[in-house]
Structure formats: structure tokens, C-alpha cells
């Protein structure tokens, strides 16, 4: 295995699992950095100066580089953080709403994630090894979360049974990535119409 392959394997391994042995204050600081980076990336693009991210997070530039020596590692971590937030929202919504409503709200939450991906698209498709682990992480985190919501909604008779998680993820992404998908109000309306279609013929 050459040095490039070793580096790729190391980055993929680090980004495909939660950090272990990290002190709680350091973990909180890391989350602050990721949230700040997301906001800066959304406002200024992924090439925004690191000092801008550091200023928003309230840390020195050295703190950012200590966590993420390469910009691509920071970009990947931001997207992974957003994947986690989206997946973790599923059981919370399920506990607070009826199965059909929980599914509808989660699909809107997923649309917000797609908007984040659209902003990072150029970097994520650059071929950098820091992004190699993300497709598998997407599969592992989002699909099981959606399947549980979908199964519950179908079981409750609130959603038709002839649709699966893969189809829904693709449909929502397609609606959000369309030519008018940069308008949040448009994306939300399209997803609401999609959910109405899912309810047609339910039960």
C-alpha cells in the first residue's frame, strides 16, 4: 500500500466513525467549529478564509487547523455533522408527532441537508480522498432513519405502501436540486406535494 492509499484509508476511517476519547469541552469546541464553518460556507462558499470561520467560532485560526489540517477534512466533517443531525432528528420527530407527520417533517429536514450539499457540491465531487467515506456514511445513517419513519407511517395507514426509502431520498433530492431548487419556499412546497401523493391511496 503506497502513502496515498494509506492516507486515504486513514482519512476515511476517521470520518466514518464518531470521535473517541475526546474530552467533553473539546467535543463542544469541535461542534462550535463545525456550526461556524457551515454558516460561513453557506454565506461565502467553501473557499472562505479560515480566519472567517475562526472569528465566527470565537477561536484562533490555530484551533481550526489543529482539528482540520486540510480544508477538505473540514468540509467533509461539516457535511458529516449535517448527516448526523438529520438522522438524529428522525426518532425525535417520531416521538412528537403521528407517523405520517413525522415522516413529512423529516423529509423537509432532509431537504435542508440537500441544500447544504448543493453548497458543497463542487468540493464534494473534487475527488479528494477526504470525501471517500461520505457515500457509505450517508447510506449507513440516513436510510435506516427514513426506513423506520416510513414503516411506521405505512403501518399506521397514513402513507401508501408502494414506496421505499431509496425512492424517497432520490425524489426529494431531485426536487431540491432542480433549477428552482435554490428557493427554500419552492422546495418546501414541492416536498409537501410529494407527501400529499404519498398519502393518496393510503390504508
C-alpha positions in Angstrom: 0.0 0.0 0.0 1.5 3.3 -1.1 1.5 6.6 1.0 -1.5 8.0 -0.9 -3.6 4.8 -0.2 -2.6 4.8 3.4 -3.6 8.5 3.8 -6.9 7.8 2.1 -7.7 4.9 4.3 -6.8 6.9 7.4 -9.0 9.8 6.5 -11.9 7.6 5.5 -11.6 5.7 8.8 -11.5 8.9 10.9 -14.5 10.4 9.1 -16.7 7.3 9.2 -16.9 7.0 12.9 -17.5 9.2 15.9 -14.5 10.6 17.8 -13.5 8.5 20.8 -11.7 9.6 23.9 -12.4 13.3 23.3 -12.9 15.4 26.4 -16.4 16.9 26.6 -15.2 20.5 26.4 -13.0 19.7 23.3 -16.0 18.0 21.7 -18.2 21.0 22.4 -15.5 23.2 20.8 -15.4 20.9 17.8 -19.2 21.3 17.3 -18.9 25.1 17.6 -16.2 25.0 14.8 -18.5 22.8 12.6 -21.5 25.0 13.1 -19.4 28.1 12.3 -17.9 26.6 9.2 -21.4 25.6 8.0 -22.6 29.2 8.3 -19.5 30.6 6.7 -19.6 28.1 3.8 -23.3 28.9 3.2 -22.6 32.6 3.1 -19.2 32.8 1.5 -18.6 29.4 -0.1 -16.2 26.7 0.8 -13.1 28.8 -0.2 -13.9 31.3 2.5 -10.8 32.3 4.6 -10.2 30.1 7.7 -9.9 33.2 9.8 -13.5 34.0 9.0 -14.6 30.6 10.4 -12.3 31.1 13.4 -13.8 34.5 14.1 -17.3 33.2 14.0 -16.5 30.3 16.2 -14.6 32.6 18.7 -11.3 30.6 18.4 -7.9 31.3 17.0 -7.0 30.1 13.5 -4.7 27.5 15.1 -7.6 25.8 16.7 -9.2 25.2 13.3 -6.0 23.8 11.8 -5.4 21.6 14.9 -8.7 19.9 14.3 -8.6 20.0 10.5 -5.1 20.4 8.9 -6.7 20.3 5.4 -9.7 22.3 4.2 -11.2 19.2 2.6 -11.3 17.5 6.0 -13.2 20.4 7.4 -15.7 20.3 4.5 -16.2 16.6 5.0 -16.7 17.0 8.7 -19.3 19.7 8.2 -21.3 17.5 5.8 -20.9 14.5 8.1 -22.2 16.7 11.0 -25.2 17.6 9.0 -25.9 14.0 8.1 -25.8 13.1 11.8 -28.2 15.9 12.7 -30.6 14.8 10.0 -30.5 11.2 11.1 -30.8 12.0 14.8 -33.9 14.1 14.1 -35.9 11.0 13.0 -36.6 9.4 16.4 -37.2 12.9 17.9 -39.9 13.6 15.3 -41.4 10.1 15.7 -41.8 10.7 19.5 -43.5 14.1 19.0 -45.8 13.5 16.0 -48.0 11.0 14.3 -46.2 8.6 12.0 -47.3 10.4 8.8 -46.5 13.9 10.2 -43.1 12.7 11.5 -42.2 11.4 8.0 -43.4 14.6 6.4 -41.3 16.8 8.7 -38.3 14.6 8.3 -38.4 14.9 4.5 -38.4 18.7 4.9 -35.4 18.3 7.3 -33.7 16.2 4.7 -34.4 18.9 2.1 -32.4 21.3 4.3 -29.5 18.8 4.2 -29.7 18.6 0.4 -29.4 22.4 0.3 -26.2 22.1 2.3 -24.9 19.5 -0.1 -25.7 21.8 -3.0 -23.5 24.5 -1.5 -20.6 22.0 -1.0 -21.2 20.1 -4.3 -18.1 21.3 -6.1 -15.8 20.3 -3.2 -17.5 17.0 -2.5 -17.1 15.9 -6.1 -13.5 17.1 -6.4 -12.1 13.6 -6.0 -10.3 14.4 -2.7 -9.7 11.3 -0.5 -11.2 13.2 2.5 -14.7 12.6 0.9 -14.3 8.9 0.1 -16.1 7.8 3.3 -19.2 10.0 2.9 -21.3 8.0 0.5 -21.1 4.9 2.8 -21.8 7.1 5.8 -24.8 8.6 4.1 -26.2 5.1 3.5 -25.5 3.9 7.0 -27.0 6.9 8.7 -29.9 8.2 6.6 -31.5 5.2 5.1 -32.2 3.3 8.3 -33.6 6.5 9.9 -36.0 7.0 6.9 -37.0 3.4 6.7 -38.2 3.4 10.4 -40.3 6.5 9.7 -41.7 5.1 6.5 -42.5 1.7 8.0 -44.3 3.4 10.9 -46.3 5.6 8.6 -47.3 2.7 6.4 -48.2 0.6 9.4 -50.5 3.4 10.7 -52.2 3.5 7.3 -51.1 7.1 6.8 -48.8 6.5 3.8 -49.2 4.3 0.8 -47.2 1.1 0.9 -45.7 1.0 -2.6 -42.7 3.3 -2.0 -39.3 2.7 -0.4 -36.7 4.8 1.3 -34.4 4.9 -1.8 -37.1 6.3 -3.9 -38.0 9.0 -1.4 -34.4 10.1 -0.9 -33.9 10.3 -4.7 -37.2 12.1 -5.2 -36.6 14.8 -2.5 -33.0 15.4 -3.7 -34.3 15.7 -7.3 -36.9 18.3 -6.3 -34.3 20.3 -4.3 -31.6 20.2 -6.9 -33.9 21.4 -9.7 -33.4 24.7 -11.5 -35.6 26.5 -9.0 -34.5 24.4 -6.0 -32.4 27.2 -4.7 -35.6 28.8 -3.3 -36.4 27.2 0.0 -40.1 28.1 -0.3 -40.3 26.3 -3.6 -38.5 23.2 -2.4 -40.8 23.0 0.7 -43.9 23.3 -1.5 -42.7 20.6 -3.8 -42.0 18.3 -0.9 -45.4 19.0 0.6 -47.0 18.0 -2.7 -44.8 14.8 -2.7 -46.1 13.9 0.8 -49.7 14.5 -0.4 -49.0 12.0 -3.1 -47.7 9.5 -0.6 -51.0 9.9 1.4 -53.1 9.2 -1.7 -54.4 5.6 -1.5 -53.0 5.0 2.0 -54.6 2.3 4.1 
